[in-house]
């Protein structure tokens, strides 16, 4: 089973915190692109990671040619056509930038969106930008929508202030695009709120099809009421419909394993199979991306993508 995302990178501030340098990555078979990337550095407002740092919110770049993307030739050779950069801040200070790279494929269906409100309409979310692959009709419909707080998965994430995972979208009355999603083959949605800004709200939404999911497994981990350990709040896997229940007795303490390290440091992590959420008896998964969701300089959740 192929995933919608082809390459994942984490870019971190250097020792002087004036440039971004390569931290880690998942490249799969894209070894030449990996070689072209590992020695790169990005200044503030330079390249896709640097632009996301300067903007202070997620960016979607749907065309590399004649853009600020710095590795256009290497991406073209690899068949990569789109980049999404997710900056992770604690207050005003950047911790890391997660970059996701996708490639156009006629057989792939899915979307990654950035929703935000505006000064003119602070009470509603609209698509600021997004990558929809070959889902042109779904893209057209999505860009015309305006979502109030609590409406759709983006509005739910805004209302709750926590990541929101929704399965069987086509059958859900609470998803405003359910019929359109069903026609497009989209089955699962994940929204991650980014609430660092005082007035503007940014929600990053991943929409996944069964044939080419965003990841093979997605989980949302949150601190318990005592703030002593992480628990699995929600989960999705193509092979396990009750993933959250399967992990209900699994807890992670700060500093313990990959997830505990994310909680301890506030930094995103890419690992192989050795993590607190990896169980070879459930899925044959080998790699994980863990993204912290930080609000008011405190961890509110960790979202994991397993591949």
Secondary structure, DSSP 8 states (H G I E B T S, - for coil): ---SEEEEEEEEE-TTSSEEEEEEEE-TT-HHHHHHHHT-EEETT-HHHHHHHHHTS-EEE---TTSS-S-HHHHHHHT--EEEEEEEEETTEEEEEEEEEE---TT--EEEEEEE--SS-TTEEEEEEEE-TT-HHHHHHHTT--EETTSHHHHHHHHHSS-EEE--GGG-TTSTTHHHHHHHTEEEEEEEEE--SSS--EEEEEEEESTT-S-SEEEEEEE-TTSSEEEEEEEEETTBTTHHHHTTT-EEETTSHHHHHHHHH---EEE-S-STT--TTT-----EEEEEEEETTEEEEEEEEE-
